[in-house]
Structures are given as C-alpha cells and as structure tokens.
C-alpha cells in the first residue's frame, strides 16, 4: 500500500520504519484518516471477551469436525452443520 500511495519503498520489518510508514499512510495520503476517527471508530474489546470468543470458536470448530463423516458421505450439508446450535460454554 505504501509503495502504491507514495511510489517509493521503506525499510520493511524494522519496527520504527513500519510505524513511520503506517503514520504516513494514515495521515499524509489519500486515505485521509484523522486521529479522532481512529480513536472514536476503533473496534476494540476486552481480553475477557476476546478469550470467550476464542473459546466459542474453538468449540464450534471442534463440533463441526465431529460432523466430518456425515458431511463427506453426503448425509448432511456443511451449511446445516455450520448452523447447528452450539451449547453454552461453561
């Protein structure tokens, strides 16, 4: 994206240069982002909620894998298995 916007390269995989490049992309390009937009429109979550989401996704993946045999045999469609209710996490 940096190369496209500024027609130049920067020293990638260097933390300081990465931050400088991102800052330039966000504030000195046609992207036109402001500090206020970044702060007020961020989509953050707490660690606790992130851990609950991860546990839910792990459990749903595990349940979906339990349907592998019936999905492969054509008895059950993947779309139906994905909509199967997932029991509450304890």
Phi and psi in degrees as a GROMACS rama.xvg file:
@    title "Ramachandran Plot"
@    xaxis  label "Phi"
@    yaxis  label "Psi"
@TYPE xy
-57.1403  -47.817  UNK-2
-61.0846  -40.4901  UNK-3
-66.4415  -45.0762  UNK-4
-71.4093  -38.6262  UNK-5
-114.703  -0.715124  UNK-6
52.5019  40.2893  UNK-7
-155.578  168.022  UNK-8
-106.224  170.3  UNK-9
-141.075  168.055  UNK-10
-74.4721  93.3978  UNK-11
-69.84  158.12  UNK-12
63.9777  23.5292  UNK-13
-118.507  114.721  UNK-14
-53.2403  -45.2173  UNK-15
-64.1662  -45.1476  UNK-16
-67.1314  -35.734  UNK-17
-60.5855  -44.5886  UNK-18
-65.1454  -43.5527  UNK-19
-60.8418  -42.5885  UNK-20
-65.6143  -44.2561  UNK-21
-62.9894  -41.1777  UNK-22
-60.2403  -43.4604  UNK-23
-65.2144  -40.4679  UNK-24
-62.0479  -47.1282  UNK-25
-70.4321  -39.484  UNK-26
-112.626  -12.5264  UNK-27
-129.186  38.328  UNK-28
-142.942  -177.208  UNK-29
-68.3704  -10.5324  UNK-30
-61.3481  -39.5955  UNK-31
63.3878  38.388  UNK-32
-83.5933  148.05  UNK-33
-113.173  161.477  UNK-34
-58.5148  -41.6374  UNK-35
-59.5445  -42.8383  UNK-36
-63.4972  -39.8703  UNK-37
-65.8629  -43.3907  UNK-38
-71.558  -44.5024  UNK-39
-83.6093  -17.8866  UNK-40
-112.85  14.8566  UNK-41
-71.3183  154.97  UNK-42
-118.653  81.4066  UNK-43
-104.465  166.458  UNK-44
-146.116  167.631  UNK-45
-85.5545  161.503  UNK-46
-60.9298  -39.7574  UNK-47
-60.3325  -46.6293  UNK-48
-67.3304  -37.1228  UNK-49
-63.3449  -40.8027  UNK-50
-66.4686  -38.6035  UNK-51
-64.7062  -42.5708  UNK-52
-61.629  -42.496  UNK-53
-63.408  -43.2883  UNK-54
-62.7971  -40.4169  UNK-55
-63.14  -45.9546  UNK-56
-65.6532  -39.3234  UNK-57
-61.5018  -44.8589  UNK-58
-67.1286  -41.0706  UNK-59
-66.1002  -37.9801  UNK-60
-63.8242  -42.7683  UNK-61
-62.8193  -43.0263  UNK-62
-66.0615  -40.1424  UNK-63
-62.8839  -39.6594  UNK-64
-63.1823  -29.1268  UNK-65
-68.0811  -15.6897  UNK-66
-92.4332  -0.422053  UNK-67
-49.3091  -48.3207  UNK-68
-61.9329  -45.6773  UNK-69
-74.0963  -27.4515  UNK-70
-71.4047  -47.4735  UNK-71
-62.4889  -33.2499  UNK-72
-80.7001  -7.51724  UNK-73
87.5982  3.21162  UNK-74
-72.1787  -35.352  UNK-75
-128.808  137.14  UNK-76
-84.5152  147.215  UNK-77
-56.5924  -40.278  UNK-78
-61.7752  -37.3692  UNK-79
-70.3269  -41.2799  UNK-80
-62.8191  -37.6712  UNK-81
-66.8351  -26.812  UNK-82
-92.5149  3.62646  UNK-83
-62.3827  136.222  UNK-84
-65.0922  137.817  UNK-85
-101.241  124.182  UNK-86
-58.5335  150.347  UNK-87
-57.5406  144.006  UNK-88
-82.8719  138.886  UNK-89
